[in-house]
């Protein structure tokens, strides 16, 4: 693999990693917008059958995702805490700017009237889950019941949907289930309670991995057998995730003043321009 190609995939992985920790943003959506979704799903599904090629395709993306989470975890945490509206509008702008290219690519597989349903249902689902109230905060302390450790496996599997299905935010699902803040607290407690924190994160990661590979195989099958319908469904997920960003608690409860609104408008516009420019560059230079 060429160095330039490695760092391009690494950067894509970093963006996917950042998306995974922002409520309302889906890692799968970012993969679609960067035009690596189909290949990513194929590499995950074929990891056992074609280990070498799949491994070297996934390696820079996985490393980038891990580095993205590690490098921007605290900055994003503070940005969402002190400037949630501008931060969320920046990501909304990035997604808006990528939609024309996504629509153009989706149209290549054709369009039939029934595809409207395939488009609308995912769009309505992504927006609808924003109105589901949180179930309260889960107990992940050292005193948590034994069954709580097994539930972590299931929670990880549910959250893995966001890594594979575009438009579904894993962070938002975790917020609804009451695990988002407790898991962030566990990450922060790694230095103070290392043993328990590692156990909790390991069980969550195990559920994430199992669900990740299972759903990836399903998505590969759908993309192969029903490419047109699946394409429009993905389009619905992605488009629906834009207003869904503005329906998160972080956005709705944000402090609203002139400075925040101005910053949000500027960052949203900057996101649109940056996304359009990157898309145009990729098209001109045939970046795949």
C-alpha positions in Angstrom: 0.0 0.0 0.0 1.3 3.4 -1.0 2.1 5.9 1.8 -0.3 8.5 0.4 -3.1 5.9 0.2 -2.4 4.8 3.8 -2.7 8.3 5.2 -5.8 9.0 3.2 -7.5 5.9 4.7 -6.1 6.8 8.1 -7.6 10.3 7.9 -11.0 8.8 6.8 -10.8 6.4 9.8 -10.0 9.4 12.1 -13.2 11.2 10.9 -15.2 8.0 11.4 -13.8 7.7 15.0 -14.7 11.3 15.8 -18.2 10.7 14.5 -18.7 7.7 16.8 -18.4 9.8 19.9 -20.7 12.7 18.8 -24.4 12.2 19.6 -26.4 12.3 16.4 -23.5 11.6 14.0 -23.0 8.1 12.6 -19.7 6.5 11.8 -21.4 4.7 8.9 -22.6 8.0 7.5 -19.1 9.4 7.4 -17.9 6.2 5.6 -20.6 6.8 3.0 -19.7 10.4 2.5 -16.0 9.5 2.1 -17.0 6.9 -0.5 -15.5 3.9 1.4 -18.7 2.4 2.8 -19.1 -0.5 0.3 -15.5 -1.4 0.4 -15.4 -1.2 4.2 -18.4 -3.5 4.5 -16.9 -5.9 2.0 -13.5 -6.0 3.8 -15.2 -6.7 7.2 -17.4 -9.5 5.8 -14.4 -11.1 3.9 -11.9 -10.8 6.8 -11.8 -14.6 7.2 -12.1 -15.5 3.5 -9.6 -13.0 2.3 -7.7 -12.0 5.4 -4.6 -10.4 3.8 -6.4 -7.9 1.5 -9.2 -7.2 4.1 -6.7 -6.7 6.9 -4.5 -4.2 5.0 -7.6 -2.3 3.8 -9.0 -2.1 7.4 -5.7 -1.4 9.2 -5.3 2.3 8.4 -9.0 3.0 8.9 -9.1 1.2 12.3 -5.9 2.9 13.4 -7.3 6.3 12.3 -10.5 5.7 14.1 -8.7 4.9 17.3 -6.4 7.9 17.0 -9.4 10.1 16.2 -11.2 9.0 19.3 -8.1 9.3 21.5 -7.0 12.7 20.1 -10.3 14.4 20.0 -12.2 12.8 22.9 -11.5 15.5 25.4 -11.6 18.5 22.9 -15.0 17.3 21.6 -16.2 16.7 25.1 -15.5 20.3 26.1 -16.7 21.6 22.7 -20.0 19.9 23.2 -20.2 21.1 26.8 -19.3 24.7 26.2 -20.3 25.3 22.5 -22.7 22.5 21.5 -24.6 24.5 18.9 -21.6 25.6 16.8 -20.0 22.2 17.1 -23.1 20.3 16.0 -23.8 22.8 13.2 -20.2 22.3 11.9 -20.9 18.5 11.4 -24.3 19.3 9.9 -22.6 21.5 7.4 -20.1 18.8 6.5 -23.0 16.4 5.9 -25.1 18.9 3.9 -22.2 19.6 1.6 -21.7 15.9 0.8 -25.4 15.2 0.0 -25.3 16.3 -3.7 -22.5 13.8 -4.5 -24.3 11.1 -2.5 -27.5 11.7 -4.4 -25.7 11.5 -7.7 -24.1 8.2 -6.8 -27.4 6.8 -5.5 -29.1 7.7 -8.8 -26.7 5.6 -10.7 -28.6 2.4 -9.6 -31.8 3.8 -10.9 -35.1 4.9 -9.2 -38.6 3.4 -9.0 -41.6 4.7 -7.2 -41.4 2.0 -4.5 -37.9 3.4 -3.7 -39.7 6.3 -2.1 -40.7 4.0 0.7 -37.1 2.7 1.1 -36.0 6.4 1.4 -38.8 7.7 3.7 -38.8 4.9 6.3 -35.1 5.1 7.3 -35.4 8.9 7.3 -38.4 8.8 9.6 -36.7 6.2 11.8 -33.5 8.2 12.4 -35.6 11.4 13.3 -38.0 9.3 15.3 -35.4 7.8 17.7 -34.5 11.4 18.8 -37.9 11.6 20.5 -37.4 8.4 22.5 -36.8 9.4 26.2 -33.7 8.3 28.0 -34.2 5.2 30.2 -32.1 6.8 32.9 -28.4 6.4 33.7 -27.0 2.8 34.0 -25.0 1.8 37.0 -21.5 0.8 35.8 -19.8 1.2 39.2 -17.9 -1.6 40.9 -21.1 -2.4 42.8 -23.1 -3.0 39.7 -25.1 -6.3 39.7 -23.6 -9.4 38.0 -26.3 -9.4 35.3 -25.2 -5.8 34.4 -21.9 -7.2 33.0 -23.9 -9.5 30.6 -26.1 -6.6 29.6 -23.0 -4.7 28.5 -22.4 -7.3 25.8 -25.9 -6.7 24.4 -25.5 -2.9 24.6 -22.2 -3.2 22.7 -24.0 -5.2 20.0 -26.8 -2.6 19.7 -24.2 0.2 19.5 -22.4 -1.6 16.7 -25.4 -0.8 14.4 -24.1 2.8 14.3 -20.7 1.6 12.9 -22.3 -0.3 10.1 -25.7 1.3 9.3 -25.4 4.9 8.0 -27.5 7.5 9.8 -27.9 5.6 13.1 -25.8 7.3 15.8 -24.3 4.9 18.3 -23.8 7.8 20.8 -27.5 8.7 20.5 -28.6 5.0 21.0 -26.3 4.9 24.1 -27.9 8.1 25.4 -31.4 6.6 25.0 -30.3 3.4 26.8 -28.6 5.4 29.5 -25.1 4.1 28.9 -23.4 7.1 27.1 -22.4 9.2 30.1 -21.5 6.1 32.3 -19.2 4.7 29.6 -17.5 8.1 29.2 -17.1 8.2 32.9 -15.6 4.7 32.8 -13.0 5.9 30.2 -12.2 8.8 32.5 -11.8 6.5 35.5 -9.2 4.3 33.8 -6.4 5.8 35.9 -8.3 5.7 39.2 -10.0 2.2 38.9 -8.1 0.4 36.2 -9.2 -3.2 36.8 -13.0 -2.5 36.8 -12.8 0.0 34.0 -10.9 -2.4 31.7 -13.4 -5.2 32.5 -16.4 -3.0 31.6 -14.8 -1.6 28.5 -13.7 -5.1 27.4 -17.2 -6.5 27.7 -18.7 -3.6 25.8 -16.0 -3.9 23.1 -16.7 -7.6 22.8 -20.4 -7.0 22.2 -19.5 -4.3 19.7 -17.2 -6.6 17.7 -19.7 -9.5 17.5 -22.5 -7.1 16.4 -20.2 -5.3 14.1 -19.3 -8.4 12.0 -22.8 -9.8 12.1 -24.5 -6.6 10.8 -21.7 -6.1 8.3 -22.4 -9.4 6.7 -26.1 -8.5 6.5 -25.4 -5.1 4.9 -23.1 -6.8 2.3 -25.8 -9.2 1.4 -28.3 -6.3 1.0 -25.9 -4.3 -1.1 -25.3 -7.3 -3.4 -28.8 -8.6 -3.7 -30.8 -5.3 -3.6 -28.3 -2.5 -4.5 -31.0 0.0 -5.7 -33.3 -0.2 -2.7 -30.4 -0.4 -0.2 -28.9 2.6 -1.8 -32.0 4.7 -1.4 -32.4 3.4 2.2 -28.9 4.5 3.0 -29.7 7.9 1.4 -32.7 8.1 3.7 -30.6 7.3 6.8 -28.0 10.0 5.8 -30.5 12.8 5.0 -32.5 12.0 8.2 -29.4 12.3 10.3 -29.0 16.0 9.4 -32.2 17.2 11.2 -31.6 14.5 13.8 -28.4 16.3 14.8 -30.5 19.4 15.7 -32.9 17.3 17.8 -30.3 16.0 20.2 -30.4 17.2 23.8 -27.0 18.8 23.4 -28.4 21.0 20.7 -31.9 21.7 22.1 -30.7 22.6 25.5 -27.7 24.7 24.3 -27.2 28.2 25.4 -28.5 30.5 22.7 -27.0 34.0 22.3 -25.7 36.1 19.4 -22.2 34.8 19.6 -23.3 31.1 19.6 -25.7 31.7 16.7 -23.0 33.6 14.7 -20.4 30.9 15.4 -22.8 28.2 14.4 -23.8 29.8 11.1 -20.1 30.4 10.2 -19.0 26.9 11.1 -22.0 25.4 9.3 -21.2 27.3 6.2 -17.5 26.4 6.6 -18.5 22.7 6.8 -20.6 22.9 3.6 -17.7 24.6 1.7 -15.1 22.2 3.0 -17.3 19.2 2.2 -18.0 20.5 -1.4 -14.4 21.3 -1.9 -13.2 17.8 -0.8 -15.9 16.1 -2.9 -14.8 18.2 -6.0 -11.1 17.3 -5.3 -11.9 13.6 -5.0 -13.9 13.7 -8.3 -11.2 15.6 -10.1 -8.4 13.4 -8.9 -10.4 10.2 -9.0 -9.8 9.5 -5.3 -11.5 6.3 -4.4 
